[in-house]
Amino acid sequence: MGWIAWIILGGVAGWIASMITRNNDRMGLFGNILVGILGAFAGNFLVNLISGAGVASFGFNLTTFIIAIGGAVVLLLIFNWLRKRR
């Protein structure tokens, strides 16, 4: 997948994740893109670690999109938890 598609997928996944975790007020466009891309990598890593096989791929499909959203939600929940501890 090209880098433009990663930015688009990351932006949409990050935006959906920020809506789920109610962080959309604090997140900007670049924050959503960053969280979405990092969430895609983290989610893909966790799914492959748990499943023991290469279930998730780096292609642009529904499975990858759902994994990216899930990974971004987990990252935002961790961020919220760390922020509340301060």
N, C-alpha and C positions, 0 to 999 in steps of 0.2 A: 504494500500500500504506500502511496506517495505521501510526502510530508504534509501536503495541503489537506489530504484526506484525514491524516492524523489530527491536524489542528481542528478540522470541522467536527470529526467524531469526538475529540476531546472536549471541545467547546460545548457541544450539545449534551454529552454525558455529564460534564461538570455542572452545567446549568440545571439539568434534571436533578442531579444529586444535591445541589444547593437548595433547590426547591423542597426536596424531601426532608432535608435536615434543617430547613428554615434559616439558612445562611445567606440567602439571596440578597439581603439588604447590605451585607458587608462585602459581598463578592462582586468584583467587576468582571469585565470580559476576559481579561488576561488571567485573573484568578480562576475563573471557570475553566478556561482552556488548560491551565497548568494542573489543576486538580483532576480534570478529566483524563489527561494524558498519563499522569502519575497513577491515577486509579486504574487505568487500563493495564499498565504494566504490573501494578501490585495485584490486581484481580487475576490476571493471566498467570502470574507466578503462583498465587495461592491455589488456583484451580488445578494447575499442573502438579503442584506439590501434593495436594489432597488426593487427586485421582491417580497419581502415579503414571499417567500417560499424557501425551500431548493432545488433550481434549480441546483446549483453547488454541486458537491460531491467531496470527497477526493480520488475518484478512479482514475485510469489511463485510460482516454479516451480522445477523441478529444476535447470535450467541456472543460474539465479541462485544457488541454494543451493550448487552445486558451485563456482561462481566465488567465492562468499563464503568457502568453506572454503579454496580455493586462495590467495586473497588474504590470509587470516588466517595460513595456514601461512608464506607468504613474509614477512609482517610479524614473526612469531615467530622465524623463522630469522635475520632481520636483527637482531632484538633480542638473540638468543642470541650472535650473532657480535660485536656491539658490547659485550656484557657480558663476554665472554671476553677482549676486547682490553684491558680495564681491569685 
